[in-house]
């Protein structure tokens, strides 16, 4: 492969390599029925004990700072507006707590409050923790959204979405007139919430999603022993969270235990024969185990279900960039954006291609979209710096 043209070198970010597995991320919910976890899928002896035991009681626990906030700092508005409206105004009014969306890790309630930021699951957990303390009725929801894939450390991550609804306490009924029985708290922009479809899930599902996210995040950080105990606890909390079986299988493979990875994936496919994450992972496992014919059969099934896998056009675009074919690269990036508009690195590379074509306005537009869609502090800083550089180039041209 040719090196990238020199003028692009300063723009480059560290990007993940070839796909080595699939994880399900933020909030893919399980079916409502419970079932005992398959103990044969768990292999505790292959991993070192965790540095700290996984303690699910901490997920919704209020810190001393949170207790002070709800019992002293906002007590006046809880009384004047009612507990529900007073809490929501305090948490999500930009003039007050100033929470921000940030997806680099999944935080529990106290961590999200301390950082004043979190992903959708973290913010749902934090809000629910306050609501539970105030004895507000609440429902958790799994929201059906378009598939959203990201790639990191050679792994593809499929993210979902959750929100929650808060009811009114009986003692607040006389104080608040004209409000809906349930208010939904969501962290998507209003335009993305139109025509939403969702279903109610229970607290054990939210706990399992949190634990599975932590397993995925520690796995991506290379902490395989710690990741195992998070994934294990996710399955114990909710044995029908199929995403956790996928995470467990990817973890086994990363740790060099390919044989142990097969059974969890077979279990997923027994429940969902068209689960593309499980099929893709099983194809890799079977290849590792020297069962090439079975692996090829799985890949054929995957191509049937997913003829254009995530990042396919993006990878072709990067190859075109290495060949300095900026027109072809831009076309490929545009195709990827057309089916996944909110992945910032797609817009970042489209900006590089536009710049290579001499289209400074197009480059600035795409870099601004990369910044708008970034969900981590690190990405925001990177894309902001690149956009500043492009804006400086524009001012220089005008002068």
Phi, psi and omega in degrees: 000135178291150174291158177293149176306145188300324185291346179267349190300322184290346181275341197293142172254162173285115183249152181289158184268214185290148181301132177232015179158176181224134176240152170259129188260232206314319191198042176280117192270152178276167171297161187287334185286148178269156173207149180293142179292145178283100184298334181293345179278345185262133183227075185300326184293347180278351187230148177293150176302150181292151177298322173226134179303145176288118186243102183290341180294343181277346188298312181258006185290139177271132176283166175304323179295321178293319178298318177298318182299313186278333184263346179232303190297319184247015183301321181300313182283335172296323179284320185281327184257351191092152187298318184293304183293323178298319179293313182296319178297320181293320184281322192241005169281124185298342179276354185247259187289332176060057176288147178233148174281130180207126193248014184291334176208159177265119184260151170280183187301310184291325178294319179295319180295316181295318181280342185061030180197163179174170173278183186301319181293319179299315182291326174296315180297315181297314180298318180296324180299315177295317182298319178297319179297324180273002180060038175275135173297142180212153173232138171265146179230139164267126186255131178280118179230164176298148179303133180233109183255140168230167182227134180207135177052039177077007181242139173271136182239125178258121183255149175240203185209144174227156168215185178214158176241141179246136174262183179258145172286150179301323182288346177268351187304320184284345184267338186237120184243138173086006179271157176292155178297322179234136173247127180270130178255117183226151185248011170273153173301150183307322182294335179274352181264353179293140178061024177297142171242136182211169175218151181287137175233164184263174185295328179296328177291318177299317177300315181295322177297316177302312182296320179293321176299316179296323176299314180297318183291320178288328174298313179298332178278001178083010181265076190293321180297314179296320182300323181301316185289329173293314181295319179302314182292327176301316180291326178291325179288320182212091184296346179262013173279092187297331178302327181291329176293320176298314179300316179300318180295316178298320179298313178302316182296316179299328182274002178086022182241063185298323183298323180287343183281340186292314187300315178300324181288322176298323178296315178301315183289337174292330178273318184228088184299341181255020180287107188291329178297314181294320179297313180298315180295318181294324176300319178293318180297314181297323176295318177302323183275005178079015181258071190297320182297317178295321178297316179297324178296319177295318180295323177296319177296321179296317179296327178292319182279330187219075185297331179237087186294163178305142177073005181299308180292325178299314180297320177295323178296318178296319176300318178295324177298319179296334176267009180060024175267080188291328179295310179298319180300313181299321178298318179294317180296321178297323178295320179293319179295326182297334180251355178206085193281349190248016177270114188297326183292335175295316179291324178300312180289328174297325175295319178298317180296318178299318179296319177297331178276358182083012181264085183292322179298317178296322179295317180295320180297314182291323179292324176296322177292323176300317179295315182298327185264359181286142186240009176233153179299322180298313180296319180300317180295318181295308184291328177296317179296319179294320179293321176301319180296316179295321178296323177296321177298320179296315179297321179297319179295319181295325178289000000 
